[in-house]
Amino acid sequence: MPKKNKNLCVDDLRHAEYYGMQETFDELYQKSKNGEVFKNLMDLILSQNNILLAYRNIKANGGSYTAGTDKKNITDIGSKSPDEVVEKVRFIVTGSKHGYRPKSVRRKDIQKPNGKTRPLGIPCIWDRLIQQCIKQILEPICEAKFSNNSS
């Protein structure tokens, strides 16, 4: 794990062996395969290891350098310590009496080869991080329910 006073760095995160989350994902998959019902997933979603893995995963995506409506990108998160990132994600999700409310999405029209455009929605970077945290926990649960023949 990166040092406490050090800023987040993709090299530190890459070598952290996914923060031990693979075992958790495998366990979620197996429980889902066995038909178990899941409760209280928020503890897993907001776990330090899951949040830091989410940061690592979105950092690897080139689109993470594109700012949303708040004009921030992945480097704004990377300038914080791991503890600050975890604390901020937890506050965004649980700190408001109204619950989590994502910010508006920035619209950008992308040119297609045929000359037409398609709309692209660019969420704020903190919302992208939170979405990734949720995806990482829900994905193995959902994957276990899909047909072996689906692709």
N, C-alpha and C positions, 0 to 999 in steps of 0.2 A: 504494500500500500504506500502511496506517496507520503512523504513527510508532512506533518501537521501544518507547518508554516510555509510549505511550498505551494506554488500555484499548480493547478491541474495541467498536466502535460500528457499528450497522447502517448509518448514513449513509456511513461510510468504506467499508464493504464493498460497499454498493450501487453506488458509483461506481468500483469497481475493475475493472469490465468482466469479471466472472466469473473474475478471476485468470488469464486466458489459457487456461482449461481447455477452452473450446469446440473449439479446434483439436485437442486431445488426444482429446476425445470423438468428433469427426468421424473422426479417424484410426482409433480403435478400431472404430468402426462399419464403416468401409471394409475394414479388415483382416478383420473377422468376416464381412462380406459375401463376401470373397474366399476364405473357408474357412481362414484362418490359425488356428493353434493358439496359445493364449496361455500364457505362462509368466512367472513373477515379477511378477505384478500388484501384489504388496504394495508395491513401490517407488512405484507410481502412487497406490495407496490411501493411503499414508502421506506423500505429497508435501505440502509446505507449502500449495501453491495449492489442492489438493483438500480439505485439512482446513479451510482458511479459507472455501472455497466452501460446504462442508457446514455450517459454522457459520452462514453467511449464509442458507442455504436453510432450516435448521430455525428460525432466529430469526424468519423471516417467517411461520411457522406459529403460530397462537395457542395451540395445545396445548403449545408449548415452555415456557409459563409454569406448567404443571402439574407438580408434583414427583412423582418416582418414590419408591421405597422409601427412598432415601437423603436425601429431603427437599430436594433441590437442583433448581433449574430453570435456564433459559437465562441469567438474570441472574448466576448464579454463574460461568458460563463467561465471560460478557461482562465481568466485572470483572477478568479476567486480560489480560495483553498477548498479542498474536498469537503471539509466540515461546513463551510459557508454555503456551498452548493446544496448539500443535503438539507441544511436548515432552511434555505430559501424555498426549495421544492416543497418541503413539508408545510411551510407557512402558506405558500400559494394554495395548496390543496386543502388544508385544514384550518387556516388562520382566520377566515372570514366567517361571520355569522350566517352569511348567505350561501356558503359552500363555494366550491371551485367554479369560477366563471372565466372561460377562455377569452382572450382579447380578440378583437376583430382580425380578420384575415386580409392580407394585402393581395389584391388582384393584379395579375400580370397576364397579358395576352402573349402566347407563344406562337410563333410562325410555324406552320406545317409545310411539308414539301409541296403540297398542292396549291399553296398560296393563301389558304384560309388560315385562321387562327383558332387556337383553343385556349380557354381560360385556365389559368393556374392560380391556385390559392396558396399563399405563403403565410403560414402561421408565425406568430412571435416565437422566438427561440425558447423561451421558458415553457410555452405551451407545447412545443415540439418535444422538449425533454420530458415533460409530464406524459404526453401521449406515448412516448417510447417506453416509459416505466410501466404503463398500463399494458401495452402491447406485449412486452416481454413476459408478463405473468399470465395474460389471457391466451397467448398463442399456443403453449403446450396443452392447455386444457381443451381448446377448440380443435387442435390438430388430432387429438385422440379420438374425436368424434367423427372425423372425416372418413370417407370410404377409402380403402386401400387402393381402389382403382381410380380415384380422382387425381388429377394432375395440376 
